[in-house]
Amino acid sequence: MGINTVGVIGLGYIGLPTAAILASKDVKVVGVDINDRTIEAINRGEVPFVEPDLATYVGGAVQHGTLRAAKTPEPADAFIIAVPTPFKDGFEPDLSYIKAAAEAVAPHLGGGELIILESTSPPGATRKMAEWIVASRPDLSLDGAPGTAQIHVAHCPERVLPGRVMIELVMNDRIVGGLTAEAAKMAQELYAIFCQGEILLTDDVTAEMAKLVENSFRDVNIAFANELSLIADTLDIDVWELIRLANHHPRVNILQPGPGVGGHCIAVDPWFIVHADPEQARLIRTAREVNDAKPLWVIEQVERAVAGLESPTIAALGLAFKADIDDLRESPARKIVADLADRLPHAEVVAVEPHIEALPPDLANRRNVRLTSLEEAAEVAEVTVVLVDHTEFHEWAAANDLTGSRIVNTRGGVR
C-alpha cells in the first residue's frame, strides 16, 4: 500500500521537523502532542522552538493544508513515534513515553500500517513497542497469523544536529531496522520521500545500537578532551594550544573540551549501552563519568576566581547545551549556573542566553539568578564564565580581553 497519510507522535525537536518536511512533500500529516501551546502554535503556522528554516516549512505546510496538530492520534497509513526516552535513577531507560504513544496509536490501527520508532532507544525497545501494541489489540499481529491483521514495525533513529536539522534530515544517510524485512522496506520507501542520503537496511536491534554507538563514540572522544583539560590545568599548560599542536599530526584529531556534555543524545545514550551490558561497557561508562564530572571542575574554577569578593556578580554566558540554539536539555551550562547559585548564596549570577526569553523554572526559582543581556552582564560582572560558544559571544570576545584571572573560559572558540 502507498503511504499518503502519516501520524507523527511527539512534536519536539525531531518530531516537528519530520512532520513538516513530510508535509512539504504533499503527504497529509497529523502531528500529535500533549502540550496545548505547541498544538496551538503549529496550527497557527508557528514553531515553538528555535531551529533555522523550520518556521518556513511549518508555515507553508499549514497554509497548504498538509500539516495540522492535534491532541490525540487519528487513523493513518503510517505512524512515526518521536517521544522522549530519558532514564530513571540508576540509569535505567524510561520507556514510559514510548509505551503511552504505542497505546495511543493502537486503537487507530486496522492492519497494514507501518509504525516507526524514531526515539533514540535502548536495544529491544522497538520490539517492546510492538508487543505493547499487539497486547492492547489481540486482533493484530506482527506476522499475519491466522485470524489477525498484520502491522509492520521498524526503527529509524534520527541522526541530525540541532541548528542544521532541516538540512540534515534531507542530506544525511539513514539507518532503518525492521522487525521484518517487509517492514524495513516499507520504512525505506517512506523516508525516500524526502531523504536524499542513502537509506541503509538492517534489523531493529542493530539500528537501535547504531545510534547509541554513534553518540557513545562522540562521548568517549569528548571525555578524552575534557580529561586533557584537567591535566593541562594541573601542569599549567594552555589546553587549546596543546590540542591545536597535537592535531597537526596527520592521524590525530582531538576534539575541543568544554564544561561537560549536554543534549538529549550524547549525555544520555551511552547509559543505554551501559545498562544493556554493564560488565563490558567499561570505557563507555568511564567516559560518561568524566564528562558528568566536568561541571564541578568548572564550578571550582569560578569559586577560586571569586575568592575574596564579598558579594560578587558572576556573568554566566550561555545556558543552551550547544551554540546558537535554545535547547537547554541536559545542558551542563544550566547545571553549572544552578549549582553556582546554591554554592555561592552571597553572589548574584547574571545569566546571558540570547535564544530564550525567560529562565527555566529551576533557575527562575533561585533568588540570586536572573536573565540579562550580554551588554549588562559585561558591565556589572566581576567574574565571567564562558559556558557556550554562541556567535554573539564570539563577536563580544573579539573586542574584549578574556585572559584575565576573573575569566573562566570553558570554550576555546570564544577567545
N, C-alpha and C positions, 0 to 999 in steps of 0.2 A: 504494500500500500504506500502511496505517496504521503508525505508529511506536509500538510497545509496549515495546521494549527498546532501551536506549542504553548504549554503552560510552564512558566518559569517560577519556581517556588523559592522565594527569597530575593529581594530586590536591593541587595547591598552592593559592595564594590565589585563583585563579579556577576551577580545575577542580573542587575540592571543593564550593564553594558552588553551582556549576552542577549538579553531580551531586545534591546534597542537595535543591535546590529542584525539580528534575525528579522525584526520588523522592517528594517530598511530594505530587506530583500523581498518584500511583499508576502512574508509569512505572517499569518494572523497570530499575534502573541497576547496572552493574558498573563500579566505578572501578578504574583500573589505575595503579600507581605502582611505582617501583623501590626505594622506601625501605620496608624491613620494618617499622620502627617506625610509620610512617604507616599502613600497612595494618593492623597490629595495633590501633592506636588507634581507627581508624574502625570496625573490626569489633567493637570494644567499645562503640561508640556515642560515642566521644570525638573531640575535634578536636585536631590537633597544633599549632595556632597560634591567636592571638587574633583574633577577629572577632565583634563583637556579634551575637547571635541565631543564629549558625551552629551552636553546640552543640545548640540546641533542634531545629533541622531535622535534623541528623545523627542525634542520639539517637532522634528519633521515627521517621525513615525506617528505621534499622537495626532498631529494635524491630518495626516494621510489616512488615519483610521485603522492602522495595523497594530497599534500598541495601546493597551489600556491596563490599568491596575485595579485589583480587587482584593477583598479580604479573604476570600475562600477560592479554592480551585474550581475549574469548570472542565467539562469533557474536552479532550484534545487528542490529536494523533500521537503526540509525544510530550513528555514532561522532563524538564531539567531541574534538578534539585540542587540549589546552591545556598545552603544554610550554614550557620556556624558549626564548627567542630572543635570546641575548646577541650581542655582537660580538667579533671577533678583533682582533688587533693591526692598526692601520691602519683601524679602524672598519668592517671588512668583516663583514657579517652572518654569523653562525654558524647554519646551518640543520641542523646535525647531529642535534639533538634531534627536529626535525620528520621528518627522514629516517628515524631509528630508529623513531619512532612509526608512520610510514607502513608501513614494512617489517614491523612487529609486527602491524599490523592486517590487512595484505594476505592472509595465509593464511586468515583467517576470513570472507572475502567470498565470496558466491555469486552476486552480481548483484542489482541493485535497491537496494542500500544507499545511504544518504546519509552522506558523510564531510565533516565541517565542521572547518575550521581556525579555532580561536579565538585562537591565539597571535598577538600583535602581530608583524607580519611585513613585510619589505620588498616592494616591488612585484614580482609574479611568483612569490612563494613558494607560493601556493596551487596554481598550475598545476604548479610543480615537484613538490609533494607528490603531485599526481595522477599525474604522469609516473613517479615512483618506484613508486607502487602498480602501475600498469599494466606497468612494466618487470619487476616481480617476478611478475606474473600476466598472461601474454600472452593468457589466455582472457577477460580483462576489457577493457573499453574505455570511453571517455568519450562515445562517440556511438552505441553499439549496432551497430557494424559487423558484417557477416555472420560468423557463427561465434563471436561473443563475447557476453558478458553485460555490459550497461551498468551502470556505477556513476555516482553523482551527487555532485559535489564543489562545495563552497561555502566562502566565508569570511565569518565573522561576528565582528568584533572585539569584545572586551569593552570596556565604557565605564563602569566602576564606580569608586567612590572607596573605598579602604581605610577601614574603620571604618563604612561605610554600604553594604557590598556587598549584604547580603540585602534591603535596601530598594531599591537602585538596579537590581538585577537585574530586579525586577518593574516599577518605575516608569519607568525610562529608555527612550527610543526606541532601537531597534536598527537597524543597517545590515547588510543581507545581500547579499552579492555572489556570484552563481553563475557557474560556468564555462558553464552553460547556463541558460536561463530556467526550465526544469523544476527544476533543482537549487535555484535561488533560491526558487522557490515551495515546494518541499518543506521547505527550511530555515525559511522563514517560518512554515509550519504547525507545525513543531517548537517554535520559540520562542514561538508564540502559546499554547502550553500553559500558560506561566507569565508571559509578558511582557504587561503592560497598556499599555505605551507603544506608539507607532507603530512598525511594522516596515517599513523602507524598503528597496526592492529596487533593485539595481544590478548591475554586473558585478564580477568578483572583484578586478581591479586597482584599480578606483575605491574599493571597500570597504577594501582594504589601505591605500591612500593616505589615506582619510578619517581613520582612526585616527592615522596619523602626523602629519597636518596638525593635528588637534586638539591633540595633545601638543606639537607644534612651536610652535603659536600660544601656548600657555601658557609654553613655554620662552623665547620671544622677549620676552614681557611680563615674565617674572621677571628676565630679563637686564637689561631697562631699569631695573627697581627696584634690582637689585644694583649696576648701574653708578652709579645715582644715589647709593647709599650710599657709594661710594668718593669721588665728587666732593664730597658733603656733608661727609665726614670731612676732606678737604683744606681745605675752606672753613670748617670749624668750625661747621657747621650741623647741627641735630638733624633727621636724615632722616625720623624718624617724624612730627614736626610738619610738616615740609615736604610730605610726601605727604598728610597729613590736610588741610592747607590747599588744596593743588592739587586734591584730589578734591572740593572744594566747587564746582568748575566743573561745570556740568550735563553736559558731554560728556567729562569726564576721570575715569578710574577706574584709577589706578596701583595695582599690586599691592604687597604688602609684601616688602621684601628679607629675606634670610636668610643662612645660612652656605654656601649652594650649593644644588644641586638633586639630589634622590635618588629612589630607587624604580626599579623596572624599566621604567617607561614614559617619563616626561619626560626622564630623564637618558640614555636610550638611543635612543628612537625618532627624534629629529631626525637622528641619524647615518645612519639608513637612507635618509633622503631625500638627505642629502649624498652618500652612496655611490652612489645611483642617478643623480644628476646633479650632480657636483662643480662643474661650470662655472657653473651657475646658482644653486646654493643658497648664496649668499654671506652673506646676512643670517642664515640659519639656522645656518650654521657659526660665524659671529661670536658669536651668542647662546650657543651651546654653549661656546665658548672663554671667554666672560665668566663664565658660571656655573661652569665647571670650575675657573676661577682663584680663585673667591671663598674656598674653604677656606684657601688660602695666605695671603690677606689676613687672615683671622681668626687664623691661627697667629701672624702677625707682631704682631697686636694683643696677643695673650697674652704673647708674648716681651717686648714692651715693658712689660707690666704686672708681669712677674716680675723685671725687670731690677733688680739689686742684692740680690736674695734668694738666700741661699747654697744652701738645699735646699728650694725652695718646694713646697707642696702645692697642686695645681690641681684644683678641682672642675669636672668636665665634666658639665653637666646635659643628659642625653639622648643616645641613640645611634641611635634609630629615624630613618627618613627623614621622618616627619611625626608630628604629635601623636596621642597616645592609641592607638598600635598597637605591635606588637612586630616589625614588618618592618624589617630592617636592610639590605636590598638597596640597593646603590649609595648608601648614606647618607653625605652629606658630614660629618655629626657623627662617624660611625665613623672616617672617614679622618682627620679633624682630631685625634681622640684618639690614633690610631696615630702620626701624624706628630709630635705634641707629645711623645709618649714617646720617639721616636727623636731629635728635635732637642734635647730637654732631658733628657739622661740623669741629671742630678743632681736632677731633680724627681720627685715622685710624683703620678700622675694618678689621682684617685678618680672613677670614672665612676658616674653615677646613671642607671639605666634601669629604671623600676618595672615594665616589662612583660616583662622577661626574668629568668631565674633564674641564668644563668651567662653569662660573657663568651664571645663567639665566639672560636675558636682564634687568629685573627690578633691579638687583643688579650690573650687569656689567656697567650699565649706571651711577652709582653713583661713583664719583671720589675718594671717600675715602673708598671704599670697594675693596678688592682683594682676590682671592683664593690662598691658600698656603698649605704647608704641615704641619702636626702636629709638626714635629721637629722644623721648622722655627717659627711657632706660639708660641711654648713653650719658644723659645729663646728670641723673641722680645716683647712678650706681658707684659704689666704692670698689666692688669686685664684680667682674663679668665672667660668666661661664658660658662658653660657646658649645651648644649641645647638638645643633642641627645645622647643616651647611646649606640653608636656603639661599637662593640667588641674591635676595635683598641683603643678606648678611655679608656675602662676598663683596658687594659694592660698598657697604659700610666699612668693611675691614680694609679695603684698598686705601681708604682715606685716614685710617687710624693705626696706631702702633699697638699690636697685640702681643708684644713680647714682654710686657711688664710683669712684676710679681703679683699684681692684682688681676691678672688674666689667667683663667683656666681654660685652655683651648683644647677641646677633645676632638676637633675636626681639622685635620691638617690642611684641607682645601680652603678653609677660611683663615688666611694668614696675612 
